[in-house]
Amino acid sequence: MKSIRPMRSSLLHLQTRLFGAAPVNLLVLAVFQSAMPSISAGSADLETPARLPRPDTIYETNYRSDTVEIFSLTGAHLGGFDMPEKPAGLAFDTAGNLYVASDARNDYSILKFAPDGSVSVFADSGLSNPSALAFDRAGNLFVANPRNNTIRKFTPDGVGTEFANEEDGLFLPVGLAFDTAGNLYVSNGSPGASGIVLKFTPDGVGSVFADSGLQVPFGLAFDSAGNLYVANSLSNTIEKFSPTGQDLGVFASTGMAGPLGLMFDPAGNLYVANRDNSTIEKFSSTGEDLGVFAHTGGGPHFLAMFRPTHLHFESEALRVQARSAAYQILSDPQASGGAYALLNATVPGDFVTYSVPIVTAGTYNVKVGIQTRNDKGIFQLAIAGVNQGTPQDEYSLTVGYEVRDLGTVTFTSAGDEAFQFVVTGRNPSSGGYRLAFDHIDLDLVP
């Protein structure tokens, strides 16, 4: 396991990056070699991985000062921690684990920071100057390798395979982003005609998505309408493309100095990591320059926010806030997690209230997994005291598991929310009022 050091303000010696047998000074990759400013955070800003992830916060890698920094959405500095060496791409999985690419020469790796505070090496093979990271909906991690012109794909348990290579058109791939259909977009961070954006279908079929308005393209990000934004690290601009690849022109051209990573917040604001002056610039959804959002350590590269698209909660693992009847956890191999929660309700009005942790604000589609049986009642779900969806009857002649769609709900902030299931009655054919819950799923609405 690699050690994680407290954040410090001392500067580290720059190393020349090697491509092939001799040092080169490519525009795209340094991007990595410009003069080093002093880091803005000191040891007083120590953050430990045990406090990850924080909701509604921006995580940012500093390639030259070997740090990860954390900012609130108001720009307040919330701390950070040191990386072993040369942090580049970073991304969260849906469970809140933070993955960071370490571009340490001769020791490339992907580090995994778990919410419980543990740090481990997730992958250390098949990497070559690892740059951007991105997860698909199945939880596979994709890594851009600019040195050997490949995209590496890792399963959730760390098994790696090659997803694409030079034969697919890759030349210094540095940026990655997925659209809502599961297509992967890759920026070729090279000058000239090869500096394009490629599109790969989920099964790996590649094509040119964009080849105009690009000057050493780097970071990629999608807005809620499916438009793709590309950071031009050479021309200090952000180019915007429609979902079909139409070049919609320059979205922004002020406040940038070597723009690399891009990220949208839930409100539609765009954040840009400026490598050359160690800042993050903020733009409104219409392209208005809102000024410097934050000052960072040396060489800011990529940005990430924990904003999972799918939250899954096993009922047996949720904290019970309150209940009015006996409650137990029963094992069943047919249940999604091998067990389910049973409320032994006896009359209408009996209830159980769960505390459900919402990690980020947004609008979610609510689905509840239940067990049906001939002794079950009818329930009404209320979230934060407001009825959600229609009453649901769990009665059936046979034992089985079903998923009920209860519509959408909007959470304006992160935190624990009360999900209360109340017995409202029973089917005339039912022998009781009991309720059984398997799981709760929340899917973020784009």
C-alpha positions as CSV (number, residue, x, y, z in Angstrom):
1,M,0.0,0.0,0.0
2,K,1.3,3.5,-0.8
3,S,1.5,6.0,1.9
4,I,-0.7,9.1,1.9
5,R,1.0,12.1,3.4
6,P,-0.6,15.1,5.1
7,M,-0.8,18.1,2.7
8,R,2.2,20.2,2.8
9,S,3.2,23.5,1.2
10,S,6.7,22.6,0.1
11,L,7.4,22.4,-3.6
12,L,8.6,19.3,-5.4
13,H,11.2,19.0,-8.1
14,L,9.6,18.7,-11.6
15,Q,10.5,15.6,-13.5
16,T,10.8,15.5,-17.3
17,R,8.2,13.2,-18.7
18,L,9.6,10.6,-21.1
19,F,7.9,9.4,-24.3
20,G,9.9,6.7,-26.0
21,A,13.7,6.9,-25.6
22,A,14.1,10.7,-25.3
23,P,12.4,13.5,-23.3
24,V,9.9,15.5,-25.3
25,N,8.0,18.6,-24.5
26,L,4.6,18.1,-26.0
27,L,2.1,20.8,-25.7
28,V,-0.6,18.5,-24.5
29,L,1.4,16.9,-21.8
30,A,2.7,19.9,-20.5
31,V,0.8,21.3,-20.3
32,F,2.6,19.4,-17.5
33,Q,5.9,21.3,-17.8
34,S,5.2,25.0,-17.2
35,A,6.6,27.0,-14.4
36,M,5.5,25.9,-10.9
37,P,3.6,28.3,-8.7
38,S,3.5,27.9,-4.9
39,I,0.8,25.7,-3.5
40,S,-2.1,27.6,-1.8
41,A,-2.8,25.1,1.0
42,G,-0.7,24.2,4.0
43,S,-0.7,21.6,6.7
44,A,-3.5,23.4,8.5
45,D,-5.8,22.3,5.7
46,L,-5.3,18.6,6.3
47,E,-8.1,16.4,5.1
48,T,-8.1,12.6,5.7
49,P,-9.6,10.1,3.3
50,A,-11.8,8.9,6.2
51,R,-14.0,12.0,5.6
52,L,-14.7,11.2,1.9
53,P,-16.9,11.7,0.1
54,R,-18.2,15.1,1.0
55,P,-21.5,15.9,-0.7
56,D,-21.8,19.0,-3.0
57,T,-18.0,19.5,-3.1
58,I,-15.4,19.7,-5.8
59,Y,-12.4,17.5,-5.7
60,E,-9.3,18.6,-7.8
61,T,-5.9,17.2,-8.5
62,N,-2.7,19.3,-8.5
63,Y,-0.2,17.5,-10.7
64,R,2.8,19.6,-9.8
65,S,2.3,19.9,-6.1
66,D,1.1,16.2,-5.6
67,T,-2.1,17.1,-3.8
68,V,-5.9,16.6,-4.0
69,E,-7.8,19.6,-2.8
70,I,-11.5,20.0,-1.9
71,F,-13.7,23.0,-2.3
72,S,-17.3,23.8,-1.4
73,L,-19.7,25.0,-4.1
74,T,-19.1,28.6,-2.8
75,G,-15.4,28.3,-3.4
76,A,-14.4,27.8,0.2
77,H,-11.2,25.6,0.7
78,L,-12.2,22.5,2.7
79,G,-8.8,20.9,2.9
80,G,-7.0,18.2,1.0
81,F,-4.4,15.5,1.1
82,D,-1.2,14.6,-0.5
83,M,-0.8,12.0,-3.2
84,P,2.3,9.8,-3.5
85,E,3.2,11.5,-6.8
86,K,1.7,13.3,-9.9
87,P,-2.1,12.9,-9.4
88,A,-3.9,13.3,-12.7
89,G,-7.5,12.0,-13.4
90,L,-9.9,11.3,-10.6
91,A,-13.5,9.9,-10.4
92,F,-16.0,8.6,-7.9
93,D,-17.9,5.4,-8.2
94,T,-21.5,5.1,-7.0
95,A,-20.5,3.8,-3.6
96,G,-18.5,7.0,-2.9
97,N,-15.0,5.5,-3.4
98,L,-12.6,8.1,-4.9
99,Y,-10.1,6.8,-7.6
100,V,-7.1,8.9,-8.5
101,A,-4.5,8.2,-11.2
102,S,-0.9,8.5,-10.1
103,D,1.4,9.4,-13.0
104,A,4.6,8.7,-11.0
105,R,7.3,7.8,-13.5
106,N,7.9,4.0,-13.5
107,D,5.2,3.5,-10.8
108,Y,1.9,4.2,-12.5
109,S,-1.1,3.3,-10.5
110,I,-4.8,4.0,-9.7
111,L,-5.4,4.6,-6.0
112,K,-8.7,3.9,-4.3
113,F,-9.8,6.0,-1.3
114,A,-12.8,4.4,0.4
115,P,-15.3,6.2,2.6
116,D,-14.1,4.1,5.6
117,G,-10.7,5.8,5.4
118,S,-8.8,2.9,3.8
119,V,-6.5,3.5,0.9
120,S,-5.4,0.8,-1.6
121,V,-3.9,0.4,-5.0
122,F,-6.8,-0.5,-7.3
123,A,-4.6,-1.0,-10.4
124,D,-1.0,-0.8,-11.3
125,S,-0.8,-2.7,-14.6
126,G,-1.6,-1.7,-18.1
127,L,-1.1,2.0,-17.3
128,S,1.1,4.4,-19.3
129,N,1.1,8.0,-18.1
130,P,-2.6,7.6,-16.9
131,S,-4.6,10.7,-17.4
132,A,-8.4,11.0,-17.3
133,L,-10.7,8.5,-15.5
134,A,-14.4,7.8,-16.1
135,F,-16.9,5.2,-14.9
136,D,-19.6,3.6,-17.1
137,R,-23.0,2.7,-15.7
138,A,-21.9,-0.9,-15.0
139,G,-19.1,0.4,-12.6
140,N,-16.2,-0.3,-15.0
141,L,-13.4,2.2,-14.8
142,F,-11.9,3.6,-18.0
143,V,-8.4,5.1,-18.0
144,A,-6.8,7.2,-20.8
145,N,-3.1,6.2,-21.4
146,P,-1.5,9.0,-23.5
147,R,2.0,7.4,-23.6
148,N,1.0,4.2,-25.3
149,N,-2.2,5.5,-27.0
150,T,-4.7,3.2,-25.3
151,I,-7.8,3.2,-23.2
152,R,-7.7,0.7,-20.4
153,K,-10.9,-0.8,-18.9
154,F,-11.0,-2.2,-15.4
155,T,-13.9,-4.2,-13.9
156,P,-15.1,-3.3,-10.4
157,D,-12.8,-5.9,-9.0
158,G,-9.7,-4.5,-10.8
159,V,-9.4,-6.8,-13.8
160,G,-8.0,-4.8,-16.7
161,T,-8.3,-5.2,-20.5
162,E,-7.5,-3.0,-23.4
163,F,-10.6,-1.2,-24.7
164,A,-9.1,0.8,-27.6
165,N,-5.7,1.6,-29.1
166,E,-3.9,3.4,-32.0
167,E,-5.7,1.4,-34.6
168,D,-8.9,2.9,-33.3
169,G,-7.6,6.4,-33.9
170,L,-6.1,7.2,-30.5
171,F,-3.2,9.6,-30.4
172,L,-2.3,11.0,-27.0
173,P,-5.7,10.3,-25.4
174,V,-6.1,12.5,-22.4
175,G,-9.8,13.3,-21.8
176,L,-12.7,11.0,-21.2
177,A,-16.5,11.4,-20.7
178,F,-19.6,9.2,-21.0
179,D,-22.9,10.3,-22.4
180,T,-26.2,9.1,-21.0
181,A,-26.4,6.3,-23.7
182,G,-23.1,4.8,-22.5
183,N,-21.0,6.0,-25.4
184,L,-17.4,7.0,-24.4
185,Y,-15.8,10.2,-25.8
186,V,-12.1,10.6,-25.9
187,S,-10.0,13.7,-26.6
188,N,-6.8,13.2,-28.5
189,G,-4.6,15.9,-26.9
190,S,-2.3,16.4,-29.8
191,P,-1.6,19.4,-32.0
192,G,-2.7,19.5,-35.6
193,A,-5.2,17.2,-37.4
194,S,-4.9,14.4,-34.9
195,G,-6.3,16.6,-32.1
196,I,-9.8,15.4,-32.4
197,V,-12.6,13.9,-30.2
198,L,-13.5,10.3,-30.8
199,K,-16.7,8.5,-29.9
200,F,-16.8,4.8,-28.9
201,T,-20.0,2.8,-28.6
202,P,-20.3,0.5,-25.5
203,D,-19.0,-2.4,-27.6
204,G,-15.9,-0.5,-28.7
205,V,-16.8,0.7,-32.2
206,G,-15.1,4.1,-32.7
207,S,-15.7,7.1,-34.9
208,V,-14.7,10.7,-35.2
209,F,-17.2,12.8,-33.2
210,A,-15.6,16.3,-33.7
211,D,-12.6,17.6,-35.6
212,S,-13.2,21.3,-35.8
213,G,-12.6,24.2,-33.4
214,L,-10.1,22.1,-31.5
215,Q,-6.5,23.2,-30.5
216,V,-4.9,20.6,-28.3
217,P,-8.2,19.4,-26.7
218,F,-8.1,18.1,-23.2
219,G,-10.9,17.9,-20.7
220,L,-14.5,16.9,-21.7
221,A,-17.8,17.4,-20.0
222,F,-21.5,17.0,-20.9
223,D,-24.3,19.4,-19.8
224,S,-27.8,18.2,-18.9
225,A,-28.9,18.7,-22.6
226,G,-26.2,16.3,-23.9
227,N,-24.0,19.0,-25.4
228,L,-20.3,18.2,-25.2
229,Y,-17.8,20.8,-24.0
230,V,-14.1,20.6,-24.8
231,A,-11.2,22.4,-23.2
232,N,-8.7,23.8,-25.8
233,S,-5.5,23.9,-23.8
234,L,-3.6,25.7,-26.5
235,S,-6.1,28.5,-27.5
236,N,-7.5,29.0,-24.0
237,T,-11.1,28.4,-25.1
238,I,-14.0,26.1,-24.5
239,E,-15.6,24.7,-27.6
240,K,-19.2,23.5,-27.5
241,F,-20.7,20.6,-29.6
242,S,-24.3,19.4,-30.0
243,P,-25.2,15.8,-29.2
244,T,-24.8,15.0,-32.9
245,G,-21.4,16.6,-33.2
246,Q,-22.3,19.9,-34.7
247,D,-19.7,22.6,-33.8
248,L,-21.7,25.2,-31.9
249,G,-18.7,27.5,-31.6
250,V,-16.7,29.0,-28.7
251,F,-18.6,28.8,-25.4
252,A,-16.0,30.7,-23.4
253,S,-12.7,32.5,-24.1
254,T,-12.0,34.6,-21.0
255,G,-10.4,33.8,-17.7
256,M,-8.5,30.8,-18.9
257,A,-4.8,29.9,-18.8
258,G,-4.0,26.4,-20.0
259,P,-7.5,24.9,-19.4
260,L,-7.5,21.2,-18.7
261,G,-10.3,19.5,-16.7
262,L,-14.0,20.4,-16.9
263,M,-16.9,19.7,-14.7
264,F,-20.6,20.8,-14.4
265,D,-22.3,21.3,-11.0
266,P,-26.0,20.3,-10.5
267,A,-27.1,23.9,-11.3
268,G,-25.4,23.8,-14.8
269,N,-22.4,25.9,-14.0
270,L,-19.1,24.9,-15.7
271,Y,-15.8,24.8,-13.8
272,V,-12.5,24.9,-15.6
273,A,-9.1,23.9,-14.1
274,N,-6.5,26.4,-15.3
275,R,-3.0,24.7,-15.3
276,D,-0.9,27.8,-16.0
277,N,-2.2,30.1,-13.2
278,S,-3.4,27.5,-10.7
279,T,-7.0,28.6,-10.6
280,I,-10.5,27.2,-11.2
281,E,-12.6,29.5,-13.4
282,K,-16.4,29.3,-13.1
283,F,-18.9,30.0,-16.0
284,S,-22.7,30.1,-15.9
285,S,-24.8,27.8,-18.1
286,T,-25.0,30.6,-20.7
287,G,-21.2,31.1,-20.9
288,E,-21.0,34.2,-18.6
289,D,-17.6,34.3,-16.9
290,L,-18.3,34.3,-13.2
291,G,-14.6,34.9,-12.3
292,V,-12.1,32.9,-10.3
293,F,-13.9,30.2,-8.3
294,A,-10.8,29.1,-6.3
295,H,-7.0,29.3,-6.2
296,T,-5.4,25.8,-6.2
297,G,-2.0,24.1,-5.7
298,G,0.4,23.7,-8.5
299,G,-0.8,22.4,-11.9
300,P,-4.5,21.8,-11.4
301,H,-5.6,19.0,-13.8
302,F,-9.0,17.3,-13.3
303,L,-12.2,18.0,-11.3
304,A,-14.8,15.6,-9.9
305,M,-17.9,15.7,-7.8
306,F,-19.6,12.8,-6.0
307,R,-22.9,12.7,-7.9
308,P,-24.0,9.1,-8.3
309,T,-26.7,8.4,-10.8
310,H,-28.0,5.4,-8.9
311,L,-28.3,4.8,-5.2
312,H,-29.2,1.4,-3.9
313,F,-30.2,0.7,-0.2
314,E,-30.8,-2.7,1.2
315,S,-33.7,-2.4,3.7
316,E,-32.1,-4.6,6.2
317,A,-29.0,-2.3,6.3
318,L,-30.9,1.0,6.7
319,R,-31.1,2.7,10.1
320,V,-34.6,2.6,11.6
321,Q,-35.6,6.0,13.1
322,A,-38.9,4.8,14.5
323,R,-41.5,2.0,14.3
324,S,-44.8,1.2,15.9
325,A,-44.7,-2.6,15.7
326,A,-42.3,-5.5,16.0
327,Y,-39.5,-5.5,13.3
328,Q,-37.1,-8.2,12.2
329,I,-34.6,-9.1,9.5
330,L,-35.1,-12.4,7.7
331,S,-32.8,-14.3,5.4
332,D,-34.0,-15.3,1.9
333,P,-31.7,-16.1,-1.0
334,Q,-34.4,-14.7,-3.3
335,A,-34.1,-11.2,-1.9
336,S,-31.7,-8.8,-3.6
337,G,-29.2,-8.8,-0.7
338,G,-30.0,-12.2,0.7
339,A,-32.4,-10.8,3.3
340,Y,-35.4,-8.5,3.8
341,A,-37.0,-6.4,6.5
342,L,-40.4,-7.4,8.0
343,L,-42.7,-5.1,9.9
344,N,-45.2,-7.2,11.9
345,A,-47.9,-4.6,11.6
346,T,-51.3,-5.6,13.1
347,V,-53.5,-2.5,12.5
348,P,-53.7,0.4,10.0
349,G,-51.5,3.2,11.1
350,D,-48.6,0.9,12.0
351,F,-45.3,2.3,10.5
352,V,-41.6,2.0,10.1
353,T,-39.4,5.0,9.4
354,Y,-36.0,4.6,7.7
355,S,-33.1,7.1,7.6
356,V,-32.0,7.2,4.0
357,P,-28.7,9.0,3.3
358,I,-28.9,11.3,0.3
359,V,-25.4,12.1,-0.8
360,T,-26.2,14.8,-3.3
361,A,-29.1,17.1,-4.1
362,G,-31.2,16.4,-7.2
363,T,-34.3,14.9,-8.5
364,Y,-34.6,11.1,-8.1
365,N,-36.9,8.4,-9.3
366,V,-38.0,6.3,-6.3
367,K,-38.4,2.5,-6.6
368,V,-39.2,0.2,-3.7
369,G,-38.5,-3.5,-3.7
370,I,-41.1,-5.5,-1.8
371,Q,-42.0,-9.1,-0.9
372,T,-45.6,-10.1,-1.8
373,R,-47.5,-12.7,0.2
374,N,-51.0,-13.6,1.3
375,D,-50.7,-12.0,4.7
376,K,-49.5,-8.5,3.6
377,G,-51.1,-5.1,3.9
378,I,-51.2,-1.9,1.9
379,F,-48.7,0.9,2.5
380,Q,-48.2,4.5,1.7
381,L,-44.7,5.9,1.5
382,A,-44.1,9.4,2.8
383,I,-40.7,11.2,2.3
384,A,-40.0,14.0,4.8
385,G,-43.7,14.0,5.7
386,V,-45.0,14.2,2.1
387,N,-46.8,11.3,0.5
388,Q,-44.8,9.8,-2.4
389,G,-46.7,7.9,-5.1
390,T,-49.9,6.0,-4.5
391,P,-50.7,3.3,-1.9
392,Q,-49.1,-0.1,-2.7
393,D,-50.7,-3.5,-2.0
394,E,-48.3,-6.2,-1.0
395,Y,-50.9,-8.9,-1.1
396,S,-50.5,-11.9,-3.4
397,L,-51.5,-15.6,-3.3
398,T,-47.9,-16.5,-3.9
399,V,-44.6,-15.4,-2.3
400,G,-42.5,-13.2,-4.6
401,Y,-40.5,-10.0,-5.1
402,E,-41.6,-7.0,-7.0
403,V,-40.3,-3.5,-7.6
404,R,-42.8,-0.6,-7.3
405,D,-42.2,2.7,-9.1
406,L,-43.3,5.6,-6.8
407,G,-42.4,8.5,-9.1
408,T,-39.9,11.3,-8.6
409,V,-38.8,13.4,-5.6
410,T,-36.5,16.4,-5.4
411,F,-34.0,16.8,-2.6
412,T,-32.6,20.3,-2.3
413,S,-29.7,19.3,-0.2
414,A,-27.7,16.3,0.9
415,G,-28.3,14.6,4.2
416,D,-30.5,11.9,5.8
417,E,-34.1,11.9,4.7
418,A,-37.0,10.2,6.5
419,F,-38.7,7.5,4.5
420,Q,-41.9,6.4,6.4
421,F,-44.0,3.4,5.3
422,V,-47.4,3.5,6.9
423,V,-50.1,0.7,6.8
424,T,-53.2,2.2,5.3
425,G,-55.3,-1.0,5.1
426,R,-55.3,-4.5,3.5
427,N,-56.7,-6.4,0.6
428,P,-60.0,-8.1,1.6
429,S,-58.4,-11.5,0.8
430,S,-55.3,-10.8,2.9
431,G,-54.7,-12.5,6.2
432,G,-52.9,-9.6,7.8
433,Y,-51.3,-6.2,7.7
434,R,-47.6,-7.1,7.7
435,L,-45.2,-5.3,5.3
436,A,-41.9,-6.6,3.9
437,F,-39.3,-4.5,2.2
438,D,-36.4,-5.7,0.2
439,H,-34.6,-2.5,-1.0
440,I,-35.0,1.1,-2.0
441,D,-33.5,2.4,-5.3
442,L,-33.0,6.1,-6.2
443,D,-32.1,6.9,-9.8
444,L,-30.9,10.5,-10.5
445,V,-33.0,12.1,-13.2
446,P,-30.6,13.9,-15.7
